Amino acid sequence: MNRLFHNSKLQDIQEKIDSGERLDFEDGIRLFQSNDLPFLGALAHQVRERLNGKRVYYSINLHLNHTNVCTAHCVFCAFARRPGEEGGYTFSLDQIRAKVTDTVERFHINEVHIVGGLNPELGMDYYTEMFHSIRKDHPHLYIKALTAVEIDDLAKRFNLSWQEVLSQFKEAGLNGLPGGGAEIFNEPLRRKICDEKTTSKDWIEIHRTAHKMGMPTNCTMLYGHIESIEDRIDHILRLRALQDETHGFQSFIPLSFNAENTPLERKGEPGGYTDLKIYAISRLLFDNVPHIKVHWTTLDLKMAQVSLSFGVDDVGGTNLNEKIMHDAGNETPIDLSEASLRSLIEQAGFEPVLVDSSYAVAAK
């Protein structure tokens, strides 16, 4: 590590990082209590370079939010509409097929990311036909779709096990899960912000099931609402423990709370200082997850660029047509080009590498 950065209070943690030793809960507390952001960034950057060198991964992807109709009421969500509520929508399978084909032809995407609401009108056939038609029309696309919350909702409504739901979707063409719906794992807190969602235990079990079936997934954490430092560390370490067991997580994606148009709007949003601290500490605690990804639609492109020096090695995708964060007031582009994303990476002194969520390097 560059010895221009030194913090005597965290010297023992620095020594652990230098030797590749695992950090524990108390180490996480001390890192969050520190206000020495340059030091935290330098530590995280050391780890990200050890794992991924100067490479920064990205994809050319379409965000397909097929429905915003949802039976759950989460206090942090500006996207969902109750069944029958004005503003609710659901895309037909023909509309989805046309949208994917149009985006493939115009932007040459290599991945489609599909998440939506818990719509009681949509059955298993809707999803299996969706995945099958995308796979048939565009065999090269990586299909990353449905949160554990959506999988759980379908299993309950159709009296299926999680494995049965995932097996049907895998056979239809699904490659992996995106990792949303984790929010925060502290169960009493979870009941306050998303009481009608899957429990933290079940979220973990669904991802364990997917991993055992050979389906890779991402994992996430929503921060900056009403959670504590201890809640964040507990969340990360639970994910780390599952990764020790299954090795199925490809990346960890911290999601900054976007407050506009939500019941928590008055609380405000986390600032850039908190954002960078979250990314750095996540990289330091996750010694077994290969990638830390910034979902730039929750921040902005400039902060995403800075995060590359705070442990992040994946800027996600072009995120064409993303709606969930934009409905919460985010004003980032919805049609970012590949050239712009590559330029953002290169300007920060890194090497852009085109991949999909399998992290297989794409031919250019």
WOJO-V780631 format. One record per pair of residues at least 6 apart in sequence whose ideal C-beta (glycine too) atoms are under 6 Angstrom apart, sorted by the first residue. I is the first residue (numbers start at 1). GAP is how many residues later the second one is. Records with the same first field share a line. If there is no record, write none. Layout:
# WOJO-V780631
I = GAP  GAP
This chain:
# WOJO-V780631
1 = 45
5 = 34  37
7 = 29  32
13 = 14
17 = 26
22 = 265
23 = 261  262
25 = 208
28 = 205  257
31 = 250
32 = 197
40 = 240
41 = 239  268  269
43 = 241
44 = 236  239  240  266  267
45 = 264
47 = 236
48 = 235  263  265
52 = 261
54 = 296  297
55 = 296  298
56 = 252  257  289  294  296
57 = 257  296  298
58 = 257  283
59 = 51  52  258  297
60 = 49  50  258  278
61 = 48  50  52  256
62 = 41  47  50  258
63 = 50  256  258  259
64 = 48  50
65 = 51  258
66 = 25  50
67 = 23  49  50  52
68 = 11  12  13  21  49
69 = 12  14  19  21  48  50
70 = 10  47  48
71 = 47  49
72 = 46  124  125
74 = 120
75 = 118  188  189
76 = 117  149  186  188
78 = 183  184  249  250
79 = 245  248
80 = 37
81 = 6  7
93 = 36  37
96 = 34
97 = 36
100 = 12  34
103 = 6
104 = 34
110 = 246  252
111 = 31  245
112 = 29  31
113 = 31  65
114 = 31
115 = 32  65
118 = 35
124 = 34
128 = 40  44
131 = 12  38  41  42  43
132 = 40  41
134 = 9
135 = 38
142 = 33  214  215
143 = 30  31  32
144 = 32  34  213
145 = 29
147 = 33  34
148 = 33  50  55  58
149 = 32  48  49
151 = 11  14  55
152 = 46  50
154 = 11
155 = 7  10
162 = 44  47
163 = 46
166 = 44  47
176 = 39  40  41  181
177 = 33  40
178 = 40
179 = 38  39  40  41
180 = 40
182 = 21  38
183 = 11  39
184 = 43  47  51
185 = 15  50  53
186 = 45
187 = 13
190 = 10
204 = 38
207 = 10
208 = 38
210 = 7
211 = 35  37
216 = 32  34
217 = 31
218 = 32  33  35
219 = 20  30  33
220 = 33  35
221 = 14  33
222 = 33
223 = 9  55
224 = 32  33  45  46
225 = 32  39
236 = 49
243 = 6  45  46
249 = 40
251 = 40  42  63
252 = 30  34  37  40
253 = 40  42
254 = 24  28
255 = 40  43
256 = 14  19  42  43
257 = 12
258 = 67  70  71  72
259 = 6  10
260 = 68  69
261 = 67  68
272 = 31
275 = 24
276 = 34
279 = 28  31  32  33
280 = 30  31
282 = 10
283 = 9  28
291 = 22  23
292 = 19  20
293 = 21  23
294 = 10  13  18  21
295 = 21
296 = 8
297 = 22  25  28  33  35
298 = 27
300 = 32
304 = 11
305 = 39  43
308 = 40  42
318 = 18  23
321 = 13
342 = 10
345 = 7
354 = 8
355 = 6
